[in-house]
């Protein structure tokens, strides 16, 4: 079970790409303030699929910045429907694939998820299909 820390910062659905640079400012803010925990609730990138070289190359600076920051701050990244197979990209960031997960804070229990579990079933099937290694190979 995930234990949420006092002062944790939650962020979701940034959809970062080279035209949306506010996330770079957010990372700089995290470096300066050193919160005890950062929870990234999916779709942080507009498209980031581990195993697809162009996705990694297009986002390499932010991937590295988050991974380096995770050496100082606990960063937990819930995979979304725009960012998945992330264990191939991050060494220090804790990746949550299966959701929802239970978390505790002040003796209360919460279920946390990116939210794509509430998408129509056909969309969920399509998103699962995209995670198969042979599909990623073809996309690569």
C-alpha positions as CSV (number, residue, x, y, z in Angstrom):
1,X,0.0,0.0,0.0
2,X,1.3,3.5,-0.9
3,X,1.8,5.8,2.1
4,X,1.1,9.4,1.1
5,X,3.5,11.9,2.8
6,X,2.6,15.2,4.3
7,X,3.3,17.9,1.6
8,X,3.1,15.5,-1.3
9,X,2.4,17.2,-4.7
10,X,0.0,15.6,-7.2
11,X,-0.1,16.5,-10.8
12,X,-1.9,15.0,-13.8
13,X,-2.6,15.4,-17.5
14,X,0.2,17.8,-18.3
15,X,0.5,16.4,-21.8
16,X,4.0,17.8,-22.1
17,X,5.6,18.3,-25.5
18,X,8.1,20.8,-27.0
19,X,5.4,23.4,-27.3
20,X,4.2,23.2,-23.6
21,X,7.2,24.2,-21.6
22,X,5.5,25.0,-18.3
23,X,6.4,21.5,-17.1
24,X,10.1,22.4,-17.3
25,X,9.3,25.3,-14.9
26,X,7.5,22.9,-12.6
27,X,10.5,20.6,-12.5
28,X,12.7,23.6,-11.6
29,X,10.1,24.4,-8.8
30,X,10.5,20.9,-7.5
31,X,14.3,21.1,-7.5
32,X,14.1,24.3,-5.4
33,X,11.4,23.2,-3.0
34,X,12.2,19.5,-2.5
35,X,8.8,18.2,-1.6
36,X,8.8,14.9,0.2
37,X,6.8,13.1,-2.6
38,X,5.6,13.8,-6.1
39,X,2.7,11.8,-7.5
40,X,2.5,12.0,-11.3
41,X,-1.0,10.8,-12.2
42,X,-0.5,9.9,-15.8
43,X,-0.5,11.7,-19.2
44,X,2.4,13.8,-18.1
45,X,3.7,13.5,-21.6
46,X,1.6,14.0,-24.7
47,X,3.0,10.7,-25.9
48,X,5.7,8.6,-24.1
49,X,5.8,4.9,-24.8
50,X,8.7,2.9,-23.5
51,X,10.3,1.0,-26.3
52,X,9.6,3.5,-29.1
53,X,12.8,5.4,-29.8
54,X,11.3,8.6,-31.1
55,X,9.2,9.0,-28.0
56,X,12.2,8.6,-25.8
57,X,14.4,10.9,-28.0
58,X,11.7,13.6,-28.2
59,X,11.4,13.7,-24.4
60,X,14.9,12.8,-23.3
61,X,15.7,16.0,-21.3
62,X,12.5,15.7,-19.2
63,X,12.9,12.0,-18.7
64,X,16.4,12.5,-17.4
65,X,15.4,15.5,-15.3
66,X,12.6,13.5,-13.6
67,X,14.9,10.4,-13.1
68,X,17.7,12.6,-11.6
69,X,15.2,14.3,-9.3
70,X,13.9,11.0,-8.1
71,X,17.3,10.4,-6.5
72,X,16.4,13.3,-4.1
73,X,12.5,13.2,-4.0
74,X,10.3,10.2,-4.0
75,X,8.5,10.3,-7.5
76,X,5.7,7.9,-8.2
77,X,4.4,7.8,-11.7
78,X,1.1,6.3,-12.6
79,X,1.0,5.2,-16.2
80,X,-1.8,6.9,-18.2
81,X,-3.2,6.3,-21.6
82,X,-0.6,8.7,-23.2
83,X,2.4,7.4,-21.3
84,X,3.1,3.7,-20.6
85,X,5.8,1.0,-20.6
86,X,7.7,3.5,-18.5
87,X,9.9,1.0,-16.7
88,X,12.0,1.0,-19.9
89,X,12.6,4.7,-19.5
90,X,13.1,5.4,-15.8
91,X,15.5,3.9,-13.3
92,X,14.7,5.9,-10.2
93,X,11.1,6.8,-10.6
94,X,8.6,4.3,-9.1
95,X,6.2,3.3,-11.9
96,X,2.6,2.2,-11.2
97,X,1.0,0.2,-14.0
98,X,-2.0,-1.6,-12.4
99,X,-4.5,0.8,-11.1
100,X,-6.3,1.8,-9.0
101,X,-4.0,1.2,-6.0
102,X,-4.7,1.9,-2.4
103,X,-3.0,4.6,-0.5
104,X,-3.1,5.8,3.1
105,X,-2.9,9.2,4.6
106,X,-3.8,10.2,8.2
107,X,-5.2,6.8,8.9
108,X,-7.6,7.0,5.9
109,X,-7.5,4.8,2.8
110,X,-7.8,6.2,-0.7
111,X,-7.9,4.6,-4.2
112,X,-5.7,6.4,-6.7
113,X,-5.7,6.0,-10.4
114,X,-5.0,7.9,-13.6
115,X,-8.6,7.7,-14.5
116,X,-8.5,6.0,-17.9
117,X,-10.0,3.0,-16.2
118,X,-13.3,4.8,-16.7
119,X,-12.9,5.1,-20.5
120,X,-15.3,3.1,-22.7
121,X,-14.4,-0.6,-22.8
122,X,-13.4,-0.5,-26.5
123,X,-11.0,2.3,-25.8
124,X,-9.5,0.3,-22.9
125,X,-9.0,-2.7,-25.2
126,X,-7.3,-0.5,-27.8
127,X,-5.0,0.9,-25.1
128,X,-4.1,-2.6,-23.8
129,X,-3.4,-3.6,-27.4
130,X,-0.9,-0.8,-27.8
131,X,1.1,-2.2,-24.9
132,X,1.9,-5.5,-26.6
133,X,5.6,-5.8,-27.5
134,X,4.9,-6.8,-31.1
135,X,2.8,-3.6,-31.6
136,X,5.5,-1.5,-30.0
137,X,8.0,-3.2,-32.3
138,X,5.9,-2.3,-35.4
139,X,5.4,1.3,-34.1
140,X,9.1,1.7,-33.5
